[in-house]
Amino acid sequence: MVLDSTIDLAMEQIPEMAAAKSARKAFKAIVDCNSFYCSCERVFRPALHDKPVVVLSNNDGCIISRTDEAKKLGVEMAGPYFKAKPLIEKYQVATFSSNYNLYGDLSWRVMETLRQIVGAANVEVYSVDEAFLDLDAVPYEQLYQLGKHIKETVEMWTGVAVTVGIAPTKVLSKVANRLAKKNKTQSQGVMVLDTRAQINEALSLTAVDDIWGVGRQYANKLHTFGIDDAYQLSHMPQEWANKNMGGVVGIRLIKELKGEQAIFMEEALTQKKMIATTRMFGTPVTAIKDIKEAVATYTSRAAEKLRRQNGAASTISVFVVYRADVKPGERFSHGPNIHASVILPHATSNTNELIKAALVLVEKIYEKGRLYKKAGVTLSGIVADEMLQGNLFVPAAQNNNRMLMSMMDNINFSMRNDMLKFASSGTTRDWKMRQELRSPRYTTRWDELCEVH
């Protein structure tokens, strides 16, 4: 295998990494940001280091990120904020609303740092706070040293704390990462499983509920078979997995636990096949006017994303969620998802054409008297913009209003805050998502830059 030049460079920067490149084995790594949203808040507030921190979901509803310090105090993950508030106030836990502008930018910085270290071709961004790395070209005796280099570099360049798990397969690297997080003091945030004995010990310490790819339903099923940990599962035959764990998916999982690569690195998806924009309302709304304003705003945002990849949509869908009637003693549940869609006369990325179709759909699904909590817009049937046939009898600038849309996008990107918008999006926007505890968008807004006194 030809060694990527960027990995060569990383190896040369670490003492003894440029040693013999023979006897290589295939290895994968996963780099996982620790309590990512909380870590992002700590980057610009050093005083919160080693202090309990939590971040709330949309509309400040639930706790979606918490530090180890908050966990030790008894703050529950995904628990309602109003229930945890007395505990949070008692121990003065730092609390923030979701700040997706900040988190998205810091996520990009983390991923770019990883690309600098091991090469862009060897990085698979799995989620906003996780990335798999292909380390097949790295000598296995140098894996721990490279893992430390990755951790130290990411934390130095971005300020975001990470944990690194390295093993022969993706599933085993997730196992390693989980154990490294669980024993941060002992592992120092890096764990390598490079021998059969180490792998077996790690698998025996991992409950089936904690295996990547095993959901609650399958975990319960495995317990009924007397399979409680990953080590036991790894010794099940493939025929059994084919019958009891979803066929090919189960077989791949068993192979990965045995140390055989069966889930391979995937290339980044540069062209999305579907684009969606959804938000919870700040407070439940009843008027169709408010819902139309929200849907028009979400359509505008989706259209911007569509144009960013030079695409055009053939189908648009709109959905709303209203509050379900819950009787005393009944368990809370989200209301029904009511949706409608339409195939457009022609594929387009023109915002006003998409808004026009979306508002017609709102009128179809709206029911007077309901309390609506959420709405969303989805664009699908996406084709390349250059495939669209223009009208020979109008100026080029008027064909799908490309010039106008491009100008709007450029102004809004540079000036922010929807400087130019369609009237149907409204002006007051009382339905907007509630973010009462949001921190400044330090890295994406000039007027919110961090000040050092």
C-alpha positions as CSV (number, residue, x, y, z in Angstrom):
1,M,0.0,0.0,0.0
2,V,1.3,3.4,-0.9
3,L,1.8,5.5,2.2
4,D,-0.1,8.8,2.1
5,S,2.4,11.7,2.1
6,T,0.5,13.5,4.9
7,I,0.8,10.4,7.2
8,D,4.5,10.2,6.3
9,L,4.8,13.8,7.4
10,A,2.9,13.1,10.7
11,M,5.1,10.1,11.4
12,E,8.3,12.1,10.8
13,Q,7.1,14.8,13.3
14,I,6.9,12.2,16.1
15,P,10.1,10.7,17.5
16,E,10.8,7.2,16.2
17,M,7.7,7.3,13.9
18,A,9.8,7.2,10.8
19,A,11.1,3.7,11.8
20,A,10.7,0.7,9.6
21,K,7.3,0.6,7.9
22,S,7.1,-3.2,7.7
23,A,4.9,-5.7,9.5
24,R,1.9,-3.4,9.2
25,K,-1.6,-4.5,10.2
26,A,-4.9,-2.8,9.2
27,F,-6.2,-0.4,11.9
28,K,-8.9,2.1,12.3
29,A,-9.4,4.9,14.8
30,I,-12.2,7.0,16.0
31,V,-11.7,10.5,17.4
32,D,-14.6,11.5,19.6
33,C,-15.1,14.9,21.2
34,N,-15.8,14.8,24.9
35,S,-19.2,16.3,25.8
36,F,-18.8,18.2,22.6
37,Y,-21.3,21.1,23.0
38,C,-20.0,21.6,26.6
39,S,-16.4,21.6,25.4
40,C,-17.2,24.2,22.8
41,E,-18.6,26.5,25.6
42,R,-15.5,25.9,27.7
43,V,-13.2,27.0,24.8
44,F,-14.1,30.6,25.3
45,R,-14.7,30.4,29.1
46,P,-11.6,28.9,30.6
47,A,-13.0,29.4,34.1
48,L,-15.5,26.6,33.4
49,H,-12.7,24.0,33.1
50,D,-13.4,21.2,35.6
51,K,-16.7,22.9,36.5
52,P,-20.1,21.3,35.8
53,V,-21.7,22.4,32.5
54,V,-24.8,21.5,30.6
55,V,-26.2,22.4,27.2
56,L,-30.0,22.4,26.4
57,S,-31.9,21.3,23.4
58,N,-34.0,23.5,21.1
59,N,-36.3,25.8,23.1
60,D,-34.3,25.0,26.2
61,G,-36.3,21.8,26.6
62,C,-34.0,19.0,27.6
63,I,-30.4,18.4,28.5
64,I,-28.5,17.2,25.4
65,S,-24.9,17.6,26.6
66,R,-23.3,17.4,30.1
67,T,-19.8,17.3,31.5
68,D,-18.5,14.5,33.8
69,E,-18.8,17.0,36.7
70,A,-22.5,17.5,36.0
71,K,-23.1,13.8,35.6
72,K,-21.5,13.2,39.1
73,L,-24.0,15.7,40.6
74,G,-26.9,13.6,39.2
75,V,-27.9,15.6,36.2
76,E,-29.6,13.2,33.8
77,M,-28.9,13.1,30.1
78,A,-32.0,13.9,27.9
79,G,-33.9,14.8,31.0
80,P,-36.3,17.8,31.0
81,Y,-34.6,21.0,32.0
82,F,-37.4,22.1,34.4
83,K,-36.9,18.9,36.4
84,A,-33.2,19.3,36.6
85,K,-33.3,23.1,37.3
86,P,-33.4,22.9,41.2
87,L,-30.3,20.6,41.1
88,I,-28.6,22.9,38.6
89,E,-29.3,26.0,40.6
90,K,-28.2,24.3,43.9
91,Y,-24.8,23.4,42.5
92,Q,-24.5,26.5,40.2
93,V,-24.1,24.4,37.1
94,A,-23.3,26.6,34.1
95,T,-26.2,26.2,31.6
96,F,-26.3,27.2,27.9
97,S,-28.9,27.2,25.1
98,S,-27.8,25.4,22.0
99,N,-25.4,27.5,19.9
100,Y,-25.2,25.6,16.6
101,N,-23.3,28.3,14.8
102,L,-20.4,27.9,17.3
103,Y,-20.6,24.1,17.5
104,G,-20.7,23.8,13.7
105,D,-17.6,26.0,13.2
106,L,-15.6,24.3,15.9
107,S,-16.6,20.9,14.5
108,W,-15.2,22.0,11.2
109,R,-12.0,23.0,12.8
110,V,-11.6,19.7,14.6
111,M,-12.2,17.8,11.3
112,E,-9.8,20.0,9.4
113,T,-7.1,19.4,12.1
114,L,-7.5,15.6,11.6
115,R,-7.2,16.0,7.8
116,Q,-4.0,18.0,8.4
117,I,-2.6,15.1,10.5
118,V,-3.5,12.0,8.5
119,G,-4.7,13.3,5.2
120,A,-8.2,14.2,3.9
121,A,-8.5,10.8,2.2
122,N,-8.1,9.0,5.5
123,V,-10.8,10.9,7.4
124,E,-14.5,9.9,7.4
125,V,-16.6,12.5,9.3
126,Y,-19.2,10.3,11.1
127,S,-21.1,13.0,13.0
128,V,-20.6,16.6,14.3
129,D,-18.3,15.3,17.0
130,E,-16.9,12.0,15.7
131,A,-14.6,11.0,12.8
132,F,-13.1,7.6,11.8
133,L,-9.5,7.6,10.6
134,D,-7.9,5.0,8.3
135,L,-4.5,4.1,9.9
136,D,-3.8,1.0,7.7
137,A,-0.6,2.6,6.6
138,V,0.8,3.2,10.2
139,P,3.0,0.5,11.8
140,Y,1.0,-1.0,14.6
141,E,3.8,-0.6,17.2
142,Q,3.5,3.2,16.7
143,L,-0.3,3.5,17.0
144,Y,-0.4,4.7,20.6
145,Q,2.2,7.4,19.9
146,L,0.2,8.6,16.9
147,G,-3.0,8.5,19.0
148,K,-1.4,10.8,21.6
149,H,-0.2,13.1,18.8
150,I,-3.7,13.3,17.4
151,K,-5.2,14.1,20.8
152,E,-2.7,16.7,21.8
153,T,-2.7,18.4,18.4
154,V,-6.5,18.6,18.2
155,E,-6.8,20.0,21.8
156,M,-3.9,22.5,21.2
157,W,-5.3,23.8,17.9
158,T,-9.0,23.9,18.7
159,G,-9.4,23.7,22.5
160,V,-11.8,20.9,22.2
161,A,-11.1,17.8,24.4
162,V,-11.1,14.5,22.5
163,T,-10.7,10.8,23.1
164,V,-9.0,8.4,20.6
165,G,-9.8,4.7,20.2
166,I,-7.7,2.6,17.9
167,A,-8.3,-1.1,16.9
168,P,-8.4,-3.4,13.9
169,T,-12.0,-2.5,13.0
170,K,-14.5,0.3,13.3
171,V,-16.6,-1.5,15.9
172,L,-13.6,-2.4,18.0
173,S,-12.3,1.2,17.7
174,K,-15.7,2.4,19.2
175,V,-15.2,-0.2,22.0
176,A,-11.7,1.2,22.6
177,N,-12.9,4.8,22.6
178,R,-15.7,4.0,25.1
179,L,-13.3,2.4,27.5
180,A,-10.8,5.3,27.1
181,K,-13.6,7.7,28.1
182,K,-14.6,5.6,31.0
183,N,-11.1,5.5,32.4
184,K,-9.7,8.8,31.3
185,T,-7.1,9.0,34.1
186,Q,-5.7,5.6,33.4
187,S,-5.9,5.8,29.6
188,Q,-5.0,9.5,29.3
189,G,-7.7,9.7,26.6
190,V,-6.1,7.2,24.2
191,M,-6.6,3.4,24.0
192,V,-5.2,1.0,21.5
193,L,-6.4,-2.6,21.1
194,D,-3.7,-4.3,19.1
195,T,-3.5,-7.8,20.6
196,R,-6.1,-10.6,20.9
197,A,-5.8,-10.6,24.7
198,Q,-6.5,-6.8,24.9
199,I,-9.4,-7.1,22.5
200,N,-11.0,-10.0,24.5
201,E,-10.6,-8.1,27.8
202,A,-12.2,-5.0,26.3
203,L,-15.1,-7.0,24.8
204,S,-15.7,-8.7,28.2
205,L,-16.0,-5.2,29.8
206,T,-18.5,-4.0,27.2
207,A,-22.2,-4.8,27.7
208,V,-24.2,-5.6,24.5
209,D,-26.2,-2.5,25.1
210,D,-23.0,-0.4,24.6
211,I,-21.9,-2.0,21.3
212,W,-22.0,0.4,18.3
213,G,-24.9,-0.7,16.0
214,V,-26.8,-2.6,18.7
215,G,-30.1,-0.8,19.5
216,R,-32.3,-1.3,22.5
217,Q,-34.5,-3.9,20.8
218,Y,-31.6,-6.1,19.7
219,A,-29.9,-5.7,23.1
220,N,-33.0,-7.0,24.9
221,K,-33.2,-9.9,22.5
222,L,-29.6,-10.8,23.1
223,H,-30.1,-10.8,26.9
224,T,-32.9,-13.4,26.4
225,F,-30.4,-15.6,24.6
226,G,-28.0,-15.2,27.6
227,I,-25.6,-13.0,25.7
228,D,-24.8,-10.0,28.0
229,D,-21.4,-8.8,26.8
230,A,-19.5,-8.2,23.5
231,Y,-17.1,-11.1,24.2
232,Q,-20.0,-13.6,24.3
233,L,-21.5,-12.1,21.1
234,S,-18.2,-12.2,19.2
235,H,-18.2,-16.0,19.6
236,M,-21.6,-16.5,18.0
237,P,-21.6,-18.2,14.6
238,Q,-22.4,-16.2,11.5
239,E,-25.4,-18.4,10.7
240,W,-26.9,-17.5,14.1
241,A,-26.2,-13.8,13.4
242,N,-27.9,-14.1,10.0
243,K,-31.0,-15.6,11.6
244,N,-31.2,-13.5,14.8
245,M,-29.5,-10.1,14.1
246,G,-30.8,-8.8,10.8
247,G,-28.9,-10.9,8.2
248,V,-25.9,-9.2,6.6
249,V,-25.8,-6.4,9.2
250,G,-25.5,-8.9,12.0
251,I,-22.8,-10.9,10.2
252,R,-20.8,-7.8,9.7
253,L,-21.1,-6.9,13.4
254,I,-19.8,-10.4,14.4
255,K,-16.9,-10.2,12.0
256,E,-15.9,-6.7,13.3
257,L,-16.0,-8.0,16.9
258,K,-13.7,-10.8,15.8
259,G,-11.3,-8.3,14.4
260,E,-12.2,-8.8,10.7
261,Q,-12.9,-5.6,8.8
262,A,-16.4,-5.7,7.4
263,I,-17.5,-2.1,7.7
264,F,-15.3,0.0,5.5
265,M,-14.4,3.7,5.3
266,E,-16.9,5.8,3.3
267,E,-16.3,8.7,1.1
268,A,-17.8,12.1,2.1
269,L,-21.2,12.8,0.6
270,T,-20.7,16.1,-1.2
271,Q,-24.1,16.2,-2.9
272,K,-27.1,15.6,-0.7
273,K,-30.0,13.7,-2.1
274,M,-32.4,15.4,0.3
275,I,-32.3,18.7,2.2
276,A,-34.4,19.4,5.2
277,T,-34.9,22.4,7.6
278,T,-37.0,21.9,10.7
279,R,-37.4,23.8,13.9
280,M,-39.5,23.7,17.1
281,F,-41.5,26.9,17.7
282,G,-40.5,29.1,20.7
283,T,-44.1,28.8,21.9
284,P,-47.0,26.8,20.5
285,V,-48.8,28.7,17.7
286,T,-52.4,28.5,16.5
287,A,-52.6,31.0,13.6
288,I,-52.0,29.9,10.1
289,K,-50.2,33.2,9.5
290,D,-47.4,32.2,11.9
291,I,-47.1,28.7,10.5
292,K,-46.8,30.2,7.0
293,E,-44.1,32.6,8.1
294,A,-42.1,29.8,9.7
295,V,-42.5,27.5,6.7
296,A,-41.4,30.3,4.3
297,T,-38.4,31.0,6.5
298,Y,-37.4,27.3,6.6
299,T,-37.9,27.0,2.8
300,S,-35.6,30.0,2.3
301,R,-32.9,28.3,4.4
302,A,-33.3,25.0,2.6
303,A,-33.1,26.8,-0.8
304,E,-29.8,28.4,0.2
305,K,-28.4,24.9,1.1
306,L,-29.7,23.6,-2.3
307,R,-28.0,26.4,-4.2
308,R,-24.8,25.8,-2.3
309,Q,-24.4,22.4,-3.9
310,N,-25.6,23.8,-7.3
311,G,-28.7,21.7,-7.2
312,A,-32.4,22.1,-8.0
313,A,-35.3,20.3,-6.3
314,S,-38.2,18.4,-8.1
315,T,-40.3,17.8,-5.0
316,I,-41.1,19.8,-1.9
317,S,-42.7,18.4,1.3
318,V,-44.0,20.3,4.4
319,F,-44.9,18.9,7.8
320,V,-46.3,20.2,11.0
321,V,-46.5,18.7,14.5
322,Y,-49.3,19.7,16.9
323,R,-49.6,19.1,20.6
324,A,-51.3,15.9,21.5
325,D,-54.0,15.8,24.2
326,V,-52.5,14.0,27.2
327,K,-54.9,12.9,29.9
328,P,-53.8,13.0,33.6
329,G,-51.7,9.9,34.4
330,E,-50.8,9.2,30.7
331,R,-47.3,9.2,29.5
332,F,-46.3,12.2,27.5
333,S,-46.0,11.7,23.7
334,H,-45.3,14.0,20.8
335,G,-48.3,14.8,18.6
336,P,-48.9,13.4,15.1
337,N,-46.8,14.4,12.2
338,I,-49.0,15.8,9.5
339,H,-47.4,16.2,6.1
340,A,-48.0,16.9,2.4
341,S,-45.8,17.1,-0.7
342,V,-46.0,18.1,-4.3
343,I,-44.0,17.4,-7.4
344,L,-43.0,20.8,-8.9
345,P,-43.7,21.6,-12.6
346,H,-39.9,21.8,-13.1
347,A,-36.9,21.4,-10.9
348,T,-35.9,24.7,-9.3
349,S,-33.7,26.4,-6.7
350,N,-35.6,29.6,-6.9
351,T,-36.7,30.6,-3.4
352,N,-39.9,32.3,-4.3
353,E,-41.1,29.4,-6.4
354,L,-40.4,27.0,-3.6
355,I,-42.1,29.3,-1.0
356,K,-45.2,29.5,-3.3
357,A,-45.5,25.7,-3.4
358,A,-44.8,25.3,0.3
359,L,-47.5,27.8,1.4
360,V,-50.1,25.9,-0.7
361,L,-49.1,22.8,1.2
362,V,-49.5,24.6,4.6
363,E,-53.1,25.4,3.7
364,K,-53.8,21.7,2.9
365,I,-52.5,20.4,6.3
366,Y,-53.5,23.2,8.6
367,E,-56.4,22.5,11.0
368,K,-57.9,25.4,12.9
369,G,-57.9,25.2,16.7
370,R,-54.7,23.1,17.0
371,L,-51.7,24.1,19.0
372,Y,-48.7,23.6,16.7
373,K,-45.2,22.9,18.1
374,K,-43.0,22.3,15.1
375,A,-42.8,22.6,11.3
376,G,-40.4,21.6,8.6
377,V,-39.6,21.6,4.9
378,T,-37.9,18.9,2.9
379,L,-36.5,19.3,-0.7
380,S,-36.0,16.1,-2.6
381,G,-35.7,14.8,-6.2
382,I,-32.5,16.9,-6.4
383,V,-30.8,17.2,-9.7
384,A,-27.7,19.2,-10.9
385,D,-28.6,22.8,-11.7
386,E,-26.7,22.8,-15.0
387,M,-29.0,20.0,-16.2
388,L,-32.0,22.4,-16.3
389,Q,-33.1,23.7,-19.7
390,G,-33.4,27.5,-19.9
391,N,-35.9,29.5,-21.8
392,L,-34.5,30.8,-25.1
393,F,-37.0,33.7,-25.1
394,V,-35.9,35.5,-21.9
395,P,-32.6,37.0,-20.9
396,A,-30.1,34.6,-19.2
397,A,-30.4,36.5,-15.9
398,Q,-34.1,35.7,-15.7
399,N,-33.7,32.0,-16.3
400,N,-34.6,30.6,-12.9
401,N,-33.5,33.9,-11.4
402,R,-30.0,32.6,-10.9
403,M,-28.4,36.1,-10.7
404,L,-31.0,37.4,-8.2
405,M,-30.7,34.3,-6.0
406,S,-26.9,34.4,-6.1
407,M,-26.9,38.1,-5.1
408,M,-29.3,37.4,-2.2
409,D,-27.1,34.6,-1.0
410,N,-23.9,36.7,-1.1
411,I,-25.5,39.6,0.8
412,N,-27.0,37.4,3.5
413,F,-23.8,35.4,3.9
414,S,-21.7,38.6,4.3
415,M,-24.2,40.6,6.4
416,R,-25.9,37.7,8.3
417,N,-29.2,37.8,10.1
418,D,-31.3,37.4,6.8
419,M,-30.5,40.9,5.7
420,L,-32.6,40.2,2.6
421,K,-35.6,38.0,2.9
422,F,-39.0,37.5,1.3
423,A,-42.0,39.3,2.9
424,S,-43.7,35.9,3.4
425,S,-41.1,35.1,6.1
426,G,-42.5,37.8,8.3
427,T,-40.8,40.5,10.3
428,T,-41.5,39.9,14.0
429,R,-41.2,36.1,14.0
430,D,-42.7,35.6,17.4
431,W,-42.7,31.8,16.7
432,K,-38.8,31.7,16.6
433,M,-37.0,29.1,18.7
434,R,-36.4,30.1,22.3
435,Q,-32.6,30.4,23.2
436,E,-32.6,32.4,26.4
437,L,-29.2,31.2,27.6
438,R,-27.3,31.2,24.3
439,S,-23.6,32.2,24.4
440,P,-22.2,34.5,21.8
441,R,-21.3,33.2,18.4
442,Y,-17.7,33.9,19.0
443,T,-16.3,32.6,15.7
444,T,-18.9,33.5,13.1
445,R,-20.1,37.0,14.0
446,W,-17.9,40.1,14.0
447,D,-20.0,41.8,16.6
448,E,-19.8,38.8,19.0
449,L,-16.1,38.2,18.9
450,C,-14.5,37.2,22.2
451,E,-13.0,40.2,24.0
452,V,-9.9,40.0,26.2
453,H,-9.4,42.7,28.7
